[in-house]
Amino acid sequence: MSKAKQPNTKARNLPSSHGSRANITPGKRWAFRLAACVVLPAGFLILLELVLRLAAVGYSTNFFLNKRVNGQEVLVENDRFGLRFFPPELARSPSPLVMEKEKPKNTCRIFVLGESAALGDPEPAYGFGRYLEVLLRDRFPHQQFEVICTAITAINSHAILPIARECARHDGDIWVVYMGNNEFVGPFGPGTVFGPQVPPLSVIRLSLALKTTRLGQLLSRLGSKSSRSKNWGGMKMFLDSQVPPEDPRKQRVYDHFRANLEDILAAARHAGARVVLSTIAVNLKDCPPFASQHSASMTADERANWQKLFDLGLQDQKSNRLETAVSNYQAAAQIDSSFAELQFRWAECLLASTNADEPRKHFELARDYDTLPFRTDGHLNAIIRETAARHPSDAIRLVDSAALLAASNSSHIVGKEVLYEHVHLNFEGNYQLARATAEAVSGLLPNEARSDAQADWDSFDRCSQQLVLTPWDRRRVYESLVHRLSEPPFIDQLNHTAQLQSMAQEVAGARLQQTQQALSQARTLYQQRTEAEPHDLYLRAGFAKLEEDAGNLPGAMAQWKALRDRIPFTAGPHYYLGKVLARMGKSQDAVQELDLALAIRPDLPEALSEKGRLLAKLNRSEEGLKLLEKAAQLEPGNARICVDRAEVLASMGRRGEAQSQLQLAVQLQPGFWEAHYLLGVELAVDEQVSSAAEQFLETVRLNPGYALGHLNLGIALAKLNRINDAASQFQETLRLDPNNRKAAEYLEALRRGEKQKR
């Protein structure tokens, strides 16, 4: 018998490739494909994100950061918060704040949201949030209040929304929203210099969401290096980014603002917070438009006819023929009414001859047609009013600041009575806004908090005393405004000379009040208030600045040290303490503090510049000059840095370069009296006496109380043989500084010379 053939069990046990594919369902096949296309790349990105975080690449995008200060858990500002919205060279930071992580019992926590006007620029120590806290505290003595200002310069609603969402996690009872000035020029606006202009809202929010990841930040940083942004230069940065009145992108701005505002209110509602929503008061009466443009549809003939009528109106207005001027302006408007300057001049004529309603309409049009739109326009304020009206009054209270602050003058049009320049409230304006806001806040407080309320609100003087507003503080604020108004776009405004003179008068008036008696009173008041409020950062800084101004450097050092110990994680106190230590001759200690400031903020131009000057005095001039050059690269428009470089260059014998730096300084900031003075000194050393005299003359015009300016002007005039003028300057020097021996010697020499001639 033949053997039966054995089956090939090995072959039978091998799987068939065809059979295996048949066993994979279509669903599984798509799952494998999805894993290959999505899950694996997502996993890789997550892993990369973790690696970047472990390597400390990037920054936290939170507004608040957790810190432990003196054994207490607190929340502080994140000075890198602005990097999400600005290029690194232009990023703005919040002001220093310290807030208890857990809200204290029986405390009403109030968050203030907004931009520089809400912050209290140019001096946040006297912002409306500060006045608000004093008003509430004194009116309701048994209720604790904590006002936290989250406002930042140059931001807008796109940045305020994430701040609001973060505030929602920190037990705020009431939110005060005062925003709208930067919608056109802030991040994502049509006139911004900070990045993309008016992309769709979905694109904006997606880009901001991506920047919350370290990978997104890395990609953004690499992109910014390939197209490096210009450095911060204030409002003059926007001169080439004008927004014409008919620009179609304006509607998208309004849509974005409305959506962001609604989302801010939704965040408050979900957090159980009530909201005080305010319209924005801007300067209509005393702030001419920054720039004007004609309609793009005008023909050459129409433009010529318009110009002829406008010029006739100007002539009539200057000659006080106001009715004829109005007639010519009206005729020009029939050709093109969107030229902002036309509307402003028309309003001026009407204001001089009629009631407020008609001129107000044209002042408002001048604001709305301004092609450098730094002010909240009528449409944005209308959105604020409409939004408030759509919500129940027990959750949202509207403060119509634009209308309320208009009552501060007889014309009932908002102007210089409450504003420094275009949008920033002066001391009285901040108080008035705070008073109106306090009324609204009181209506949102529980009944038990209001049961023991005092009869009335504190006066402006009483609140200012609590905040320690002294002549020294007023002078500093107005000096900073003189510098601001000495730069574009203010220098191009119709009333620039009058504005500058007004600010200079305020400076002079404050100086006259800086008597020894006033100094003693100010010092006592600061002492009392810092003892009563030891954790008030602004009071401590104000006390330090007062002692510096008074020449009490040990006292200033003590105050800056106290502030540094309270917020050691903030660069500012280290920098200011370093400056004082340098003035005291404690160079090594000064360098140490400046190094600490630069460890926190390596890109802080002021600290780089101060350390550069200090190193030069320590005979390390080359090293110091490198730091000054780095500071100048970070802020090429900073005239102070130019002056610091000039001083170091002069000490190195490089006088020609020093002179060039001083000339650049006065070009960048014509109102910088110290730059004019030092340039005069350099020119005098170079025997350019006539040019030196011009610089000294400008010095005493800008700072009439500077004795050395008068002395050197007198010397230069004497060399130019202008004896009587020179004698007047020496006399003024002695009036300001009776012990100035040089002035007395020169004056006596002039008198002897006159006698010999006789």
RACORRA-V628560 format. One record per residue. RES is the residue in three letters. PHI is phi in degrees with one decimal (999 if undefined). Layout:
res:RES phi:PHI
res:RES phi:PHI
This chain:
res:MET phi:999
res:SER phi:-79.6
res:LYS phi:-71.0
res:ALA phi:-73.1
res:LYS phi:-70.0
res:GLN phi:-77.0
res:PRO phi:-68.1
res:ASN phi:-82.6
res:THR phi:-66.8
res:LYS phi:-63.7
res:ALA phi:-68.0
res:ARG phi:-66.6
res:ASN phi:-79.8
res:LEU phi:-74.6
res:PRO phi:-71.7
res:SER phi:-83.0
res:SER phi:-61.7
res:HIS phi:-66.7
res:GLY phi:-67.1
res:SER phi:-65.3
res:ARG phi:-63.9
res:ALA phi:-67.5
res:ASN phi:-79.0
res:ILE phi:-86.3
res:THR phi:-74.2
res:PRO phi:-58.0
res:GLY phi:-63.5
res:LYS phi:-66.0
res:ARG phi:-61.5
res:TRP phi:-67.6
res:ALA phi:-64.8
res:PHE phi:-62.4
res:ARG phi:-64.1
res:LEU phi:-62.9
res:ALA phi:-63.7
res:ALA phi:-68.0
res:CYS phi:-89.4
res:VAL phi:-120.1
res:VAL phi:-63.8
res:LEU phi:-63.9
res:PRO phi:-61.9
res:ALA phi:-63.6
res:GLY phi:-62.1
res:PHE phi:-63.3
res:LEU phi:-65.9
res:ILE phi:-63.5
res:LEU phi:-62.0
res:LEU phi:-63.4
res:GLU phi:-62.1
res:LEU phi:-64.3
res:VAL phi:-61.6
res:LEU phi:-63.0
res:ARG phi:-67.4
res:LEU phi:-64.4
res:ALA phi:-85.6
res:ALA phi:59.4
res:VAL phi:-85.1
res:GLY phi:92.9
res:TYR phi:-150.9
res:SER phi:-73.8
res:THR phi:-98.0
res:ASN phi:-68.1
res:PHE phi:-77.9
res:PHE phi:-100.9
res:LEU phi:-121.0
res:ASN phi:-78.1
res:LYS phi:-139.0
res:ARG phi:-117.7
res:VAL phi:-120.7
res:ASN phi:52.5
res:GLY phi:80.4
res:GLN phi:-113.2
res:GLU phi:-78.5
res:VAL phi:-134.0
res:LEU phi:-111.7
res:VAL phi:-129.0
res:GLU phi:-71.4
res:ASN phi:-99.2
res:ASP phi:-72.5
res:ARG phi:-106.1
res:PHE phi:-56.9
res:GLY phi:-66.8
res:LEU phi:-62.1
res:ARG phi:-73.2
res:PHE phi:-116.4
res:PHE phi:-126.8
res:PRO phi:-61.5
res:PRO phi:-53.0
res:GLU phi:-71.0
res:LEU phi:-116.9
res:ALA phi:-64.7
res:ARG phi:-100.4
res:SER phi:-119.9
res:PRO phi:-67.9
res:SER phi:-74.2
res:PRO phi:-59.2
res:LEU phi:-150.3
res:VAL phi:-134.8
res:MET phi:-129.5
res:GLU phi:-60.2
res:LYS phi:-64.3
res:GLU phi:-99.0
res:LYS phi:-62.3
res:PRO phi:-61.3
res:LYS phi:-64.0
res:ASN phi:57.1
res:THR phi:-118.3
res:CYS phi:-96.4
res:ARG phi:-93.1
res:ILE phi:-119.2
res:PHE phi:-100.0
res:VAL phi:-104.5
res:LEU phi:-116.0
res:GLY phi:163.7
res:GLU phi:-113.2
res:SER phi:-64.0
res:ALA phi:-66.9
res:ALA phi:-71.0
res:LEU phi:-68.8
res:GLY phi:103.6
res:ASP phi:-53.1
res:PRO phi:-91.2
res:GLU phi:-138.5
res:PRO phi:-58.5
res:ALA phi:-60.5
res:TYR phi:-123.1
res:GLY phi:-72.1
res:PHE phi:-67.7
res:GLY phi:-64.4
res:ARG phi:-69.4
res:TYR phi:-64.4
res:LEU phi:-60.2
res:GLU phi:-64.4
res:VAL phi:-64.3
res:LEU phi:-59.5
res:LEU phi:-68.4
res:ARG phi:-61.7
res:ASP phi:-80.4
res:ARG phi:-76.9
res:PHE phi:-122.4
res:PRO phi:-65.0
res:HIS phi:-99.7
res:GLN phi:-115.1
res:GLN phi:-83.0
res:PHE phi:-126.8
res:GLU phi:-135.2
res:VAL phi:-102.7
res:ILE phi:-108.6
res:CYS phi:-92.1
res:THR phi:-103.7
res:ALA phi:-69.3
res:ILE phi:-137.8
res:THR phi:-60.6
res:ALA phi:77.0
res:ILE phi:-81.9
res:ASN phi:-143.4
res:SER phi:-62.5
res:HIS phi:-65.2
res:ALA phi:-90.2
res:ILE phi:-70.4
res:LEU phi:-58.9
res:PRO phi:-64.6
res:ILE phi:-64.6
res:ALA phi:-61.5
res:ARG phi:-63.9
res:GLU phi:-76.7
res:CYS phi:-59.0
res:ALA phi:-61.7
res:ARG phi:-93.2
res:HIS phi:-125.2
res:ASP phi:61.2
res:GLY phi:-78.8
res:ASP phi:-88.6
res:ILE phi:-136.9
res:TRP phi:-110.8
res:VAL phi:-110.0
res:VAL phi:-111.4
res:TYR phi:-131.3
res:MET phi:-141.6
res:GLY phi:150.3
res:ASN phi:-72.6
res:ASN phi:-111.2
res:GLU phi:-64.0
res:PHE phi:-89.1
res:VAL phi:-109.0
res:GLY phi:-80.0
res:PRO phi:-53.2
res:PHE phi:71.9
res:GLY phi:-82.9
res:PRO phi:-71.0
res:GLY phi:-110.7
res:THR phi:-73.7
res:VAL phi:-114.4
res:PHE phi:-97.6
res:GLY phi:154.2
res:PRO phi:-58.0
res:GLN phi:-104.7
res:VAL phi:50.4
res:PRO phi:-70.3
res:PRO phi:-56.8
res:LEU phi:-59.7
res:SER phi:-63.2
res:VAL phi:-68.5
res:ILE phi:-59.1
res:ARG phi:-69.1
res:LEU phi:-65.4
res:SER phi:-64.1
res:LEU phi:-69.8
res:ALA phi:-65.0
res:LEU phi:-63.0
res:LYS phi:-74.9
res:THR phi:-77.8
res:THR phi:-95.0
res:ARG phi:-69.8
res:LEU phi:-66.4
res:GLY phi:-62.5
res:GLN phi:-65.7
res:LEU phi:-63.7
res:LEU phi:-63.9
res:SER phi:-64.7
res:ARG phi:-65.8
res:LEU phi:-63.9
res:GLY phi:-67.1
res:SER phi:-69.5
res:LYS phi:-68.8
res:SER phi:-75.9
res:SER phi:-138.5
res:ARG phi:-60.5
res:SER phi:-80.6
res:LYS phi:-72.7
res:ASN phi:-85.5
res:TRP phi:-62.1
res:GLY phi:-138.9
res:GLY phi:70.6
res:MET phi:-67.7
res:LYS phi:-68.5
res:MET phi:-62.8
res:PHE phi:-95.3
res:LEU phi:-58.0
res:ASP phi:-96.8
res:SER phi:-123.0
res:GLN phi:-75.1
res:VAL phi:-118.4
res:PRO phi:-61.3
res:PRO phi:-56.2
res:GLU phi:-95.5
res:ASP phi:-60.2
res:PRO phi:-65.8
res:ARG phi:-69.8
res:LYS phi:-61.7
res:GLN phi:-63.7
res:ARG phi:-66.4
res:VAL phi:-59.6
res:TYR phi:-62.5
res:ASP phi:-64.4
res:HIS phi:-63.4
res:PHE phi:-62.4
res:ARG phi:-61.1
res:ALA phi:-65.1
res:ASN phi:-64.6
res:LEU phi:-63.8
res:GLU phi:-61.1
res:ASP phi:-70.5
res:ILE phi:-63.8
res:LEU phi:-66.4
res:ALA phi:-64.9
res:ALA phi:-62.8
res:ALA phi:-65.2
res:ARG phi:-62.1
res:HIS phi:-66.6
res:ALA phi:-86.6
res:GLY phi:76.7
res:ALA phi:-95.0
res:ARG phi:-97.5
res:VAL phi:-127.4
res:VAL phi:-105.3
res:LEU phi:-105.4
res:SER phi:-120.6
res:THR phi:-71.6
res:ILE phi:-109.0
res:ALA phi:-86.9
res:VAL phi:-124.8
res:ASN phi:-77.5
res:LEU phi:-97.3
res:LYS phi:-75.8
res:ASP phi:-119.0
res:CYS phi:-127.6
res:PRO phi:-61.4
res:PRO phi:-58.8
res:PHE phi:-76.7
res:ALA phi:-159.3
res:SER phi:-133.8
res:GLN phi:-138.9
res:HIS phi:-79.2
res:SER phi:-60.4
res:ALA phi:-66.6
res:SER phi:-86.7
res:MET phi:-68.7
res:THR phi:-86.4
res:ALA phi:-62.9
res:ASP phi:-65.2
res:GLU phi:-63.6
res:ARG phi:-64.0
res:ALA phi:-64.2
res:ASN phi:-65.7
res:TRP phi:-60.4
res:GLN phi:-62.7
res:LYS phi:-62.1
res:LEU phi:-66.4
res:PHE phi:-64.3
res:ASP phi:-63.4
res:LEU phi:-62.8
res:GLY phi:-60.9
res:LEU phi:-60.1
res:GLN phi:-60.8
res:ASP phi:-65.7
res:GLN phi:-65.3
res:LYS phi:-65.5
res:SER phi:-91.4
res:ASN phi:65.4
res:ARG phi:-93.2
res:LEU phi:-68.7
res:GLU phi:-63.6
res:THR phi:-66.6
res:ALA phi:-61.1
res:VAL phi:-59.9
res:SER phi:-61.3
res:ASN phi:-69.5
res:TYR phi:-64.8
res:GLN phi:-64.0
res:ALA phi:-66.5
res:ALA phi:-64.4
res:ALA phi:-65.4
res:GLN phi:-67.9
res:ILE phi:-87.7
res:ASP phi:-154.6
res:SER phi:-92.5
res:SER phi:-89.7
res:PHE phi:-80.4
res:ALA phi:-58.9
res:GLU phi:-62.3
res:LEU phi:-58.5
res:GLN phi:-63.3
res:PHE phi:-67.9
res:ARG phi:-65.2
res:TRP phi:-59.7
res:ALA phi:-62.6
res:GLU phi:-58.7
res:CYS phi:-64.0
res:LEU phi:-65.8
res:LEU phi:-62.2
res:ALA phi:-78.8
res:SER phi:-137.6
res:THR phi:-147.7
res:ASN phi:-76.0
res:ALA phi:-74.7
res:ASP phi:-60.9
res:GLU phi:-68.0
res:PRO phi:-63.2
res:ARG phi:-58.8
res:LYS phi:-58.8
res:HIS phi:-77.8
res:PHE phi:-61.7
res:GLU phi:-65.7
res:LEU phi:-65.9
res:ALA phi:-60.5
res:ARG phi:-65.4
res:ASP phi:-69.8
res:TYR phi:-91.9
res:ASP phi:-59.4
res:THR phi:-84.9
res:LEU phi:-112.3
res:PRO phi:-82.1
res:PHE phi:-85.3
res:ARG phi:-111.5
res:THR phi:-59.0
res:ASP phi:-91.3
res:GLY phi:-62.8
res:HIS phi:-67.9
res:LEU phi:-64.3
res:ASN phi:-64.2
res:ALA phi:-64.2
res:ILE phi:-62.4
res:ILE phi:-61.8
res:ARG phi:-64.2
res:GLU phi:-63.8
res:THR phi:-64.7
res:ALA phi:-61.7
res:ALA phi:-66.4
res:ARG phi:-81.9
res:HIS phi:-114.1
res:PRO phi:-65.0
res:SER phi:-70.3
res:ASP phi:-76.0
res:ALA phi:-107.7
res:ILE phi:-135.2
res:ARG phi:-114.0
res:LEU phi:-94.4
res:VAL phi:-110.2
res:ASP phi:-87.1
res:SER phi:-60.1
res:ALA phi:-58.7
res:ALA phi:-84.2
res:LEU phi:-63.9
res:LEU phi:-75.5
res:ALA phi:-66.3
res:ALA phi:-75.7
res:SER phi:-78.1
res:ASN phi:-144.2
res:SER phi:-66.4
res:SER phi:-79.0
res:HIS phi:58.0
res:ILE phi:-128.8
res:VAL phi:-61.6
res:GLY phi:-154.1
res:LYS phi:-68.2
res:GLU phi:-62.2
res:VAL phi:-125.3
res:LEU phi:-127.9
res:TYR phi:-70.2
res:GLU phi:-139.3
res:HIS phi:-87.9
res:VAL phi:-136.7
res:HIS phi:-90.0
res:LEU phi:-70.4
res:ASN phi:-80.8
res:PHE phi:-55.7
res:GLU phi:-66.9
res:GLY phi:-64.6
res:ASN phi:-63.1
res:TYR phi:-64.4
res:GLN phi:-64.5
res:LEU phi:-64.4
res:ALA phi:-63.2
res:ARG phi:-63.3
res:ALA phi:-64.9
res:THR phi:-67.0
res:ALA phi:-62.6
res:GLU phi:-59.0
res:ALA phi:-67.3
res:VAL phi:-62.7
res:SER phi:-60.9
res:GLY phi:-71.4
res:LEU phi:-100.1
res:LEU phi:-77.0
res:PRO phi:-65.0
res:ASN phi:-58.4
res:GLU phi:-65.7
res:ALA phi:-72.9
res:ARG phi:-95.8
res:SER phi:-65.5
res:ASP phi:-112.3
res:ALA phi:-62.9
res:GLN phi:-69.0
res:ALA phi:-64.5
res:ASP phi:-148.6
res:TRP phi:-76.5
res:ASP phi:-63.3
res:SER phi:-76.4
res:PHE phi:-59.2
res:ASP phi:-63.5
res:ARG phi:-65.3
res:CYS phi:-64.9
res:SER phi:-64.8
res:GLN phi:-67.0
res:GLN phi:-63.5
res:LEU phi:-88.3
res:VAL phi:57.4
res:LEU phi:-93.6
res:THR phi:-109.3
res:PRO phi:-57.4
res:TRP phi:-68.4
res:ASP phi:-68.4
res:ARG phi:-60.6
res:ARG phi:-60.2
res:ARG phi:-61.2
res:VAL phi:-62.8
res:TYR phi:-71.3
res:GLU phi:-64.0
res:SER phi:-64.7
res:LEU phi:-72.4
res:VAL phi:-59.1
res:HIS phi:-62.7
res:ARG phi:-62.2
res:LEU phi:-73.7
res:SER phi:-87.0
res:GLU phi:-120.0
res:PRO phi:-62.9
res:PRO phi:-88.2
res:PHE phi:-63.5
res:ILE phi:-66.3
res:ASP phi:-95.5
res:GLN phi:-76.1
res:LEU phi:-60.7
res:ASN phi:-105.7
res:HIS phi:-58.2
res:THR phi:-60.2
res:ALA phi:-65.3
res:GLN phi:-60.5
res:LEU phi:-65.2
res:GLN phi:-63.4
res:SER phi:-62.2
res:MET phi:-66.4
res:ALA phi:-62.6
res:GLN phi:-65.7
res:GLU phi:-63.9
res:VAL phi:-61.1
res:ALA phi:-62.3
res:GLY phi:-63.2
res:ALA phi:-65.1
res:ARG phi:-62.7
res:LEU phi:-63.3
res:GLN phi:-84.5
res:GLN phi:-83.3
res:THR phi:-91.3
res:GLN phi:-63.0
res:GLN phi:-64.6
res:ALA phi:-64.3
res:LEU phi:-65.0
res:SER phi:-61.8
res:GLN phi:-66.4
res:ALA phi:-63.8
res:ARG phi:-64.0
res:THR phi:-62.6
res:LEU phi:-66.5
res:TYR phi:-62.4
res:GLN phi:-61.2
res:GLN phi:-64.1
res:ARG phi:-72.4
res:THR phi:-69.3
res:GLU phi:-71.4
res:ALA phi:-73.1
res:GLU phi:-127.3
res:PRO phi:-63.9
res:HIS phi:-99.3
res:ASP phi:-77.4
res:LEU phi:-64.0
res:TYR phi:-70.2
res:LEU phi:-62.9
res:ARG phi:-64.0
res:ALA phi:-65.7
res:GLY phi:-63.2
res:PHE phi:-63.3
res:ALA phi:-61.5
res:LYS phi:-66.5
res:LEU phi:-61.5
res:GLU phi:-64.0
res:GLU phi:-62.5
res:ASP phi:-60.1
res:ALA phi:-79.9
res:GLY phi:83.2
res:ASN phi:-90.0
res:LEU phi:-67.3
res:PRO phi:-60.5
res:GLY phi:-65.4
res:ALA phi:-63.6
res:MET phi:-59.1
res:ALA phi:-62.7
res:GLN phi:-70.1
res:TRP phi:-66.6
res:LYS phi:-64.6
res:ALA phi:-62.6
res:LEU phi:-70.1
res:ARG phi:-59.6
res:ASP phi:-69.2
res:ARG phi:-77.2
res:ILE phi:-131.0
res:PRO phi:-66.8
res:PHE phi:-85.6
res:THR phi:-105.8
res:ALA phi:-69.9
res:GLY phi:-52.5
res:PRO phi:-59.8
res:HIS phi:-61.9
res:TYR phi:-64.0
res:TYR phi:-66.3
res:LEU phi:-64.4
res:GLY phi:-58.6
res:LYS phi:-62.3
res:VAL phi:-65.5
res:LEU phi:-61.7
res:ALA phi:-63.3
res:ARG phi:-65.2
res:MET phi:-83.2
res:GLY phi:84.5
res:LYS phi:-91.5
res:SER phi:-64.4
res:GLN phi:-65.9
res:ASP phi:-63.3
res:ALA phi:-64.4
res:VAL phi:-60.8
res:GLN phi:-62.2
res:GLU phi:-66.3
res:LEU phi:-65.7
res:ASP phi:-64.2
res:LEU phi:-65.4
res:ALA phi:-61.3
res:LEU phi:-74.6
res:ALA phi:-67.3
res:ILE phi:-80.7
res:ARG phi:-131.2
res:PRO phi:-61.6
res:ASP phi:-102.6
res:LEU phi:-84.9
res:PRO phi:-59.8
res:GLU phi:-62.3
res:ALA phi:-70.0
res:LEU phi:-61.2
res:SER phi:-66.3
res:GLU phi:-63.4
res:LYS phi:-66.5
res:GLY phi:-60.5
res:ARG phi:-62.9
res:LEU phi:-66.5
res:LEU phi:-63.2
res:ALA phi:-62.8
res:LYS phi:-69.6
res:LEU phi:-92.1
res:ASN phi:63.9
res:ARG phi:-118.8
res:SER phi:-63.4
res:GLU phi:-62.0
res:GLU phi:-64.3
res:GLY phi:-65.6
res:LEU phi:-63.7
res:LYS phi:-63.9
res:LEU phi:-65.4
res:LEU phi:-65.5
res:GLU phi:-67.0
res:LYS phi:-65.1
res:ALA phi:-62.0
res:ALA phi:-65.7
res:GLN phi:-66.8
res:LEU phi:-71.3
res:GLU phi:-135.9
res:PRO phi:-66.5
res:GLY phi:-96.1
res:ASN phi:-89.2
res:ALA phi:-66.9
res:ARG phi:-61.0
res:ILE phi:-66.3
res:CYS phi:-59.9
res:VAL phi:-64.8
res:ASP phi:-62.5
res:ARG phi:-63.2
res:ALA phi:-62.4
res:GLU phi:-63.3
res:VAL phi:-68.3
res:LEU phi:-60.4
res:ALA phi:-64.1
res:SER phi:-66.7
res:MET phi:-91.0
res:GLY phi:81.5
res:ARG phi:-95.9
res:ARG phi:-69.7
res:GLY phi:-61.9
res:GLU phi:-66.5
res:ALA phi:-61.4
res:GLN phi:-62.3
res:SER phi:-63.0
res:GLN phi:-65.3
res:LEU phi:-69.8
res:GLN phi:-64.2
res:LEU phi:-65.7
res:ALA phi:-62.0
res:VAL phi:-71.8
res:GLN phi:-72.1
res:LEU phi:-69.2
res:GLN phi:-140.1
res:PRO phi:-58.0
res:GLY phi:-90.0
res:PHE phi:-87.0
res:TRP phi:-63.1
res:GLU phi:-63.8
res:ALA phi:-65.0
res:HIS phi:-61.9
res:TYR phi:-63.0
res:LEU phi:-66.0
res:LEU phi:-64.5
res:GLY phi:-60.7
res:VAL phi:-61.5
res:GLU phi:-62.6
res:LEU phi:-66.2
res:ALA phi:-65.3
res:VAL phi:-61.3
res:ASP phi:-84.8
res:GLU phi:63.4
res:GLN phi:-93.2
res:VAL phi:-66.1
res:SER phi:-61.6
res:SER phi:-66.4
res:ALA phi:-62.9
res:ALA phi:-59.6
res:GLU phi:-61.5
res:GLN phi:-69.2
res:PHE phi:-67.6
res:LEU phi:-63.3
res:GLU phi:-67.3
res:THR phi:-59.9
res:VAL phi:-75.3
res:ARG phi:-68.9
res:LEU phi:-77.9
res:ASN phi:-136.0
res:PRO phi:-63.9
res:GLY phi:-92.0
res:TYR phi:-93.0
res:ALA phi:-62.5
res:LEU phi:-65.5
res:GLY phi:-63.0
res:HIS phi:-65.4
res:LEU phi:-59.8
res:ASN phi:-70.4
res:LEU phi:-63.8
res:GLY phi:-60.9
res:ILE phi:-62.8
res:ALA phi:-64.3
res:LEU phi:-66.0
res:ALA phi:-63.2
res:LYS phi:-64.4
res:LEU phi:-86.5
res:ASN phi:67.1
res:ARG phi:-97.8
res:ILE phi:-63.9
res:ASN phi:-63.5
res:ASP phi:-64.9
res:ALA phi:-63.1
res:ALA phi:-59.5
res:SER phi:-62.0
res:GLN phi:-68.7
res:PHE phi:-66.9
res:GLN phi:-64.3
res:GLU phi:-67.4
res:THR phi:-60.6
res:LEU phi:-69.9
res:ARG phi:-65.6
res:LEU phi:-77.3
res:ASP phi:-138.9
res:PRO phi:-57.8
res:ASN phi:-95.7
res:ASN phi:-75.7
res:ARG phi:-69.1
res:LYS phi:-62.3
res:ALA phi:-62.0
res:ALA phi:-65.0
res:GLU phi:-66.1
res:TYR phi:-64.2
res:LEU phi:-64.0
res:GLU phi:-64.2
res:ALA phi:-63.4
res:LEU phi:-64.4
res:ARG phi:-66.3
res:ARG phi:-63.6
res:GLY phi:-62.1
res:GLU phi:-66.8
res:LYS phi:-66.0
res:GLN phi:-63.8
res:LYS phi:-63.8
res:ARG phi:-72.6
